[in-house]
Amino acid sequence: MPIERLRPPTTADEATTLAAWLDFYRETLALKCDGLTEQQLRTAAAPPSTLTLLGLVQHMTEVERTWFRRTLTGEQVPAVYPATGEREHDEGFALRDDVSAEQAMAAWRAEIAVSTRNCRGRSLDDTAPFHGMDVSLRWIYTHMIAEYARHDGHADLLRERIDGTTGV
């Protein structure tokens, strides 16, 4: 199924614009992974970094869960990719042999669906507690856009090193 990445509207209201930019960057990460084999998605293509495209997908699954479930709604949910013991908190970057790329992509898409549902009907001014302060949904959207944009840049470099594909 082809990945559809829609350009965000240029004249929409703020909430629509923020949600559209977040979706755009989510789909950019999907496009960076599209068409690669399991092994390619697991390849740390820019030594000495151990960063992989699959690790980025897993990390963004955890980030979605943290901001749109744990923070925004206060839901108590465990990590999707618990730390493996090597590092106390690896935020999903570490790859596991028992999680395939297909499973990781499905988990990421499922978290995005929950994130989208959790935002539906909320005001950008709605707040949630986070480490002794309040954060607004507007702030969360802005943070998530920055998080995806940063990691999409990493994904762009990894993909180019893997098979020469650039752009998108």
N, C-alpha and C positions, 0 to 999 in steps of 0.2 A: 504494500500500500504506500503510494508516494506521500512524502511529508509535505504538508501545505504550510507555508510560512507567509502569513499575511502582513503586509506593511501596516503599521499603526496608522490610524486616521490622523489627519493633519488639523482637523477643526473640531474635535470632539470635546466633551466636558473632561474635567480632570480625572475623575474615577475611570472613565472609559479609556482615556489615554494611558494612564498608568497600567491598567490591566492589559491593554493591548501591547504595550512595550514589554511587559513581563512575558507575555505569551510569545512575542517575537523572539526574545532571547532564549526562551525555553526551546523553541523550535530550531533555533540556530544550533544549539547543542545537539539536538537530535540529528540535524543534517550533517554535522561533523562526524557522527557515528555511522551514518547510513551507508550501507553497502560494504562494510568491513566485516571480516571474519572474526570469530571469537578470539583467535590468537592476536589479530591486529588490534582489537579493542583492549587487549591485555598488555600490549607492548608499551614499555617505557621508552619512547622514541627520542628523548632529548636528554641523554646522560649528562651529568651524573644524576639528574632528577629521576625519581622513581614514579613520577606522575604518569597515569594512563588515562585514556578516554573512558574506560569502564570505571576507573576510580573517580573520575569527575562526575559521572552519572550517579554513582553511589553516594558521593558527597552531596550532590544537589538533592538527592532523595532525603538525606538527613537534614539538610538546611530547610527544605520545604516543610518537613515535619516539625522542626524546631519553631519556626516562625508562625506558621499558619495553624498549627495544632497546639503545641505546648504553650506558646506565648499568646497568640490571639484568642484562643478559646479556653486555655487553661487545662486542656486535656492531658491526662497522665498516660503517655504512651512510651513504650520502650524504644530503644534504638533499633532501626532496621538492620544495621550492620554493627553489632557490638564490637568494642575493641577486642583485639585478639590476644592481649596479654603482653605483646611486645611494647605497645604504647598504651597508656591508660585511656587515652581519648584520641582516636584517629579520625573521627568525623567521616567515616565511610571510605576514605581514600584507599585503605588496605584491601587488596583483592583476596578472595577466599576461593578455594578449589570447589566448594560445594554450592557456589552461586554462579550460574551461567550468565552470559551477557543478556540472553533473552529474559531470564528471571529478573535481572537488575533493571532492564528497560521497563518491564511490566510494573515493577515496584515503584519506579520513578513516575511513570504515567499514573499509577494509582494515587500516589501522594499529590500529584498535581491536581487530579480530580477532586480530592478532598480539600485541598487548598482553595480551589475555585468555589466549591460549595460553601466553605467557611467564610468566604468574603462576600458572597451573594447577600444582598440586602443590608449590608453594613455601610455606615458612613465612613468616609476617610478620616473623620475626626474621632471615631470610636477609638478608645484606648485600652491597653492591657498592661498589667504590671510586668516589668522586666528588670531584675536585679536592683530593686529599690527605687525604680522610677517608672513612669508611664511612657509607653510608646504608642503612637497613633498608627492606624492602618496605613495612612499616607506614608509614614516613616518606614513601615515594614515594606510596602511596595517599593519605595525608593531604594532601600537597602537591598532588596532582592534583585532589582534591576541591575544595581552595581555589582552584586555578587555574580549574577549570570554573565554580565558583560565581561568581567575580569576573567572568569573561567572559560568563556567562549574564546577569548584571546589565547588562552593556554591550549584549548582544543584545536584552534586553527593551526598553531605551531606543531602540535603533535600529529595532526592529520597530514600536514605537508611533509613531515619527516617519514610518515608511514608509507604514503603512496603518491606524494607529489600534488595532491589536490589542494587548491587554494581557493580563496574567495568564499562565496555563498553568504 
